[in-house]
Amino acid sequence: MSSAAERYAAVHDAALTAGRFADHRRRADHWADLAELFRLDPHRPWDQNLRALAGYLEPADVLLDVGGGAGRVSLPLASQVREVVLVEPSESMRGQFIQSRDEAGITNARVSPDWWMDSVETGDVAITSDVVYFVRDIVPFVTKLHNSASRRVIICIWRPTPGDMDNELRRILYDERPSPWPGLPELAAVLWEMGLLPDVRVIPAAPWWIPEADGGLSEAQAVDLAMGRLERDDESTRRHIETDFDRLFERGPAGLSPRWLSGAREVMITWETNGRRLD
Ligand SMILES: C[S@@+](CC[C@H](N)C(=O)[O-])C[C@H]1O[C@@H](n2cnc3c(N)ncnc32)[C@H](O)[C@@H]1O
C-alpha cells in the first residue's frame, strides 16, 4: 500500500501530465500572466478569511508568508504584527508586492526571492495560501514550514481547488473529468501520516476571484459566466449551457446563482508548533 505522501505526489503528477498547471520544480517565473490579478488593496475591508487569520496573530509576531505572491493575504495583516516577511520566487509577483506595499505606505514588510526549500527565513506564524497544490514533495515542504515557525502554521487551500472549481460544470456539459489538483483529502492524509493533528476551519465565503459565485445574476450574465469559465465563445457551447440551464443555475429572489460554485470554500488548516521540531 502506498503512503499518503506518495498518493499526494501521484495526484500532483497526473494533473501535471494533463497540463493542468506548470511544473514548479522548474525555476521559472510561472506567475507572470497572473501576478496583477493577485494584487488586492491592502487597505480593503477585511473578509472572513482575513478576520480568521488575524485572530491567530500577536503584535510582536513575525508573519512569514510562504509563496506570498503579491501580498494579497499578508499585507492587510501587516498592521497586526511586528513584521511581514514574504518568501516569493516569482519576480512578477514580487514586483506587484513591492508596488502594493509602497503605495499603501506599509513599512514593516519585506520580500525574499527564494523558493521555500532554499529559504533561511523564519517567523512566529507561517502562512502559505494557495501554494501547496504545486508542491510535489509535500512532506519536506510542510516539515520546513513547521520548523520555521515558533508558534503556528496556517495552510490555506480551496475545496475544490482553484483548478477544479469548474469540474462540475465540465462534467454536466461535456462529461469531462479532469485530473484533479492535489487538495484537501490528499493533504489531510499527509498531515495525519506526519503525526500532525491540525484544526480544519472552513471559511464560509465564495472564491474572491469569481464575484459571480455570490449570485444575483441575470440570464445573460449567467450564460456569460459559464462561457467565460470554460474559456469558450462558440454557439455550440452556448446551446449546451441553455439546454442544461436549470442544472447549472439556481433561481432565487435576487437572481441566478451558479450551482457548481455554491459549495466552494476556503479551508484553513492550522496547528501550533509548540517549539517541537519535526525530523
Ligand atoms: C496561486 S499563487 C498564491 C499567491 C498568494 N499566496 C495568494 O494567496 O495570493 C501561488 C504562489 O506560490 C508560489 N510558489 C509556488 N511554489 C513555491 C515554492 N516552492 N516556494 C515558494 N513559493 C512558491 C508561486 O510563485 C506563486 O506566487
The ligand as an SDF file (V2000), in Angstrom:
LIG
                    3D

 27 29  0  0  0  0  0  0  0  0999 V2000
   -1.6770   30.9010   -6.5200 C   0  0  0  0  0  0  0  0  0  0  0  0
   -0.3070   31.8920   -6.0950 S   0  0  0  0  0  0  0  0  0  0  0  0
   -0.7890   32.3980   -4.4660 C   0  0  0  0  0  0  0  0  0  0  0  0
   -0.1590   33.6800   -4.0240 C   0  0  0  0  0  0  0  0  0  0  0  0
   -0.5580   34.1650   -2.6300 C   0  0  0  0  0  0  0  0  0  0  0  0
   -0.1830   33.2150   -1.6080 N   0  0  0  0  0  0  0  0  0  0  0  0
   -2.0430   34.4250   -2.5560 C   0  0  0  0  0  0  0  0  0  0  0  0
   -2.7650   33.6050   -1.9700 O   0  0  0  0  0  0  0  0  0  0  0  0
   -2.4830   35.4480   -3.0790 O   0  0  0  0  0  0  0  0  0  0  0  0
    0.9290   30.6540   -5.7750 C   0  0  0  0  0  0  0  0  0  0  0  0
    2.2670   31.2420   -5.3660 C   0  0  0  0  0  0  0  0  0  0  0  0
    3.0800   30.2200   -4.8200 O   0  0  0  0  0  0  0  0  0  0  0  0
    4.4080   30.4730   -5.1950 C   0  0  0  0  0  0  0  0  0  0  0  0
    5.1520   29.2140   -5.0610 N   0  0  0  0  0  0  0  0  0  0  0  0
    4.9170   28.0590   -5.7090 C   0  0  0  0  0  0  0  0  0  0  0  0
    5.8110   27.1250   -5.3290 N   0  0  0  0  0  0  0  0  0  0  0  0
    6.6160   27.7050   -4.4060 C   0  0  0  0  0  0  0  0  0  0  0  0
    7.7410   27.2630   -3.6350 C   0  0  0  0  0  0  0  0  0  0  0  0
    8.1890   26.0220   -3.7300 N   0  0  0  0  0  0  0  0  0  0  0  0
    8.3110   28.1420   -2.7850 N   0  0  0  0  0  0  0  0  0  0  0  0
    7.8350   29.3980   -2.6580 C   0  0  0  0  0  0  0  0  0  0  0  0
    6.7960   29.8710   -3.3720 N   0  0  0  0  0  0  0  0  0  0  0  0
    6.1920   29.0400   -4.2260 C   0  0  0  0  0  0  0  0  0  0  0  0
    4.2910   30.9860   -6.6160 C   0  0  0  0  0  0  0  0  0  0  0  0
    5.4470   31.6940   -7.0460 O   0  0  0  0  0  0  0  0  0  0  0  0
    3.0540   31.8640   -6.5210 C   0  0  0  0  0  0  0  0  0  0  0  0
    3.3500   33.1880   -6.2190 O   0  0  0  0  0  0  0  0  0  0  0  0
  1  2  1  0
  2  3  1  0
  2 10  1  0
  3  4  1  0
  4  5  1  0
  5  6  1  0
  5  7  1  0
  7  8  2  0
  7  9  1  0
 10 11  1  0
 11 12  1  0
 11 26  1  0
 12 13  1  0
 13 14  1  0
 13 24  1  0
 14 15  1  0
 14 23  1  0
 15 16  2  0
 16 17  1  0
 17 18  1  0
 17 23  2  0
 18 19  1  0
 18 20  2  0
 20 21  1  0
 21 22  2  0
 22 23  1  0
 24 25  1  0
 24 26  1  0
 26 27  1  0
M  CHG  2   2   1   9  -1
M  END
$$$$
